[in-house]
Amino acid sequence: MNGVLIIDKPSGKTSYDIVEDVKKALGARKVGHTGTLDPLATGVLPVCVNEATKLAQFFLTDSKEYRATMLLGVETDTLDIEGKII
């Protein structure tokens, strides 16, 4: 199979985890993502498979949009949502 998969990456998985999941599910040798999402982030992760990995460079230079939800007035010991409120 050759192509680009649009994956809705869940929180808690790394972009690398998604690539490995796709490799295993499709039995593909060449799989690559087109930009890293942090493990806590959710969102669209284009994943190129086999011959389509040649297209990854075009995704990397295209514009992106980010949306965030913030909670103000709280501090954690890790400075992220996974930490204990202090």
N, C-alpha and C positions, 0 to 999 in steps of 0.2 A: 504494500500500500504506500502511495505517495500522497501527501497533502498537508493541509494545515488544519489542526483541530483547535477549536476555541473552547478552552477549559474554564469553568467557573471554579477557581481555586478556593478551597475552604480555609478558614483559619486553622492554624496548627500544623499545616503541611508546608514544607519548603518547595520552591520551584523545582529543585532537584528531585524531591520526592515525587512530584507530578511526572517529571520526565521518566523516572524509573518505573512508575506505574504504567505509563503509556508503552514503554519498551516491552514490559512484561505482558501487557494485555494484547498487544498487536504482534509480538514477536519481531519487532523492528530492530535493526542494528543502529541506524542513525536517527536520533531524536534530539531535538534541542528546543529550548524555550527562547522567546524573543525579548526577554527582559525580566529581571528578577523582582518578585514580590516578596516582601518580608514574611516570615512565618506567621505573624499575627494578622497580616493583611488578607483580605478576601478580594476577589475580583477576577477580571478577564485576563487569562494567560494564554496567548497564542502559542501553540506547540507545533513545530514543523517536523514532519516525518519523512525519512529517507531523502529522495531527490528534492523535496520541498525545503530542506535545510538550506539550500542555496538562496532561498528567498528571505531568510532571517535578517540579513543586512538591511532590507527595505523596511521592515517593521521597526528596527532599532532607531532609524533616523526619522520616523514619522512622529507627529505630535501625539501627546498622550493627555488624558484628563484624569485628575485624581479627585476623589471626594473623601471627606473625612468626617467622623463624628468625634466631638471632643467633650470632655467633662472638665469644667473649670472649677477651681477652688479645692482640688484634692491633690495631695502629694503621696506618692508611694515610695517604698524603699528601693525600688528598681527603676523608678521614673517611667514606668509603662503600666498598662492595664493589669499585668500579671502579678504585680507586686502587692505587698501588704500596705494598706493605708496607714500613714504615720501622721 
